[in-house]
C-alpha cells in the first residue's frame, strides 16, 4: 500500500479534500502513512517535480526532543498543508532545554541537558530532511542548556544559557558549516537563560529571559530587556524593552515584525504566573504593540510562522500541566484558532514543553 501511495498525485486534489478526507483515511493514520502522504504532496508537471509545497513559507515544522519521563531524541514533523504530524528519524542524542536553528535547508540542534549528570551539553548535530538522517557536528566550546540559537549570514549562533557551573552565561558562539569551526564573538551585554532569539534583516534580537539561573539560590528575576546583535560589526545594542518582562516565552518573525508569546512572569507578590500576552515589535519604529491574547496562558512552548500565520505549539498551562494544544494567530483578523494538536502518542503530562521547534 505504501509503495502504491508514492505514485498518487495528491497535489492535483483540492486542499480541503486532502485535509478532511484523505488525511482522515485509516490506512494513512500511521506514522509511515503520514510520511508518504507528506512526501507525495508535490506538483508534478511534465515529469518535472519542483518544490515539495505550493506557495511561500516553510514546508514543515520540526518538533525536536523534549522530556517525557526522561529526555528523548524523538523528532516529529508538522505539515501545515495537511494539518497533520508524522515522526521522522530521531536524533543521536537525547536532550531537552536545547536550542535549534534552520540553515540552508538543514536543522541544527545544539546543547541542552540529558538524564545523567551532564546538564550542560556541548554536543551538536545536524538533520538533513531530504535524506531523513542526522550527522554529528563539532561540539560547542561552551556547554550550555536553556540557551537560544539562530541562523544568520551563513552561520549558526548559540546565545546565552546556563553553563556547567549552573550559572547564567553571556557566551555567544558562531558555527560555520563550511569550515566546520566554532568562533567566539561578542558576549551578551547581560548574561541570561530561558530567553528567546530571532533574526530580522540580518540582525539577531535577544528578548527577555532570566537574569539569575533558575537553579540559583537567589530570587529569579525575569527581564524585559531586548538586545540586538549586528554580525557584521560584532557589536550589541539595547533597544526598546518589552511591555511584559518574561522568561520561558517564545518569539517568531512575521512580515518583518517579532511576535512574542506567553512565558513566565512575576506578579506584584513575586509569584510565578503564566502569561497569555501576545506582543509585537516593529524594528523600523522601535516600538511594541499589544495584540489579542492567547486563548490559554502558557510557558515552555515554542512557535513558528507558517503560511503567513503564527503557530504556537504545546507548552505548560497555568496549572503547571503540559498540553498538546496548537494555536494559530492571524494578523489580519487579530484572532486565534486551533490546529491539529501534538500527537496523542506523546505523554504530554510529563514535559514535551522542553522541546524546540524549527521551520524548514
Secondary structure, 3 states (H helix, E strand, C coil): CHHHHCCCCHHHCCHHHHHHHHCCCHHHCCHHHHHHHHHHCCCEECCEECCCCCCCCCCEEEEEEEECCCEEEEEEEEECCCCEEEEECCCCCCEECCEEEEECCEEEEECCECCCCCCCCCCEEEEECCCCEEEEECCCCCCCECCEEEEECCEEEEECCECCCCCECCCEEEEECCCCEEEECCCCCCCCECCEEEEECCEEEEECCECCCCCCCCCCCEECCEEEEECCCCEEEECCCCCCCEECCEEEEECCEEEEECCEEECCCCCEEECCCEEEEECCCCEEEEECCCCCCEECCEEEEECCEEEEECCEECCCCECCCEEEEECCCCEEEECCCCCCCCCHHHCHHHCEEEEC
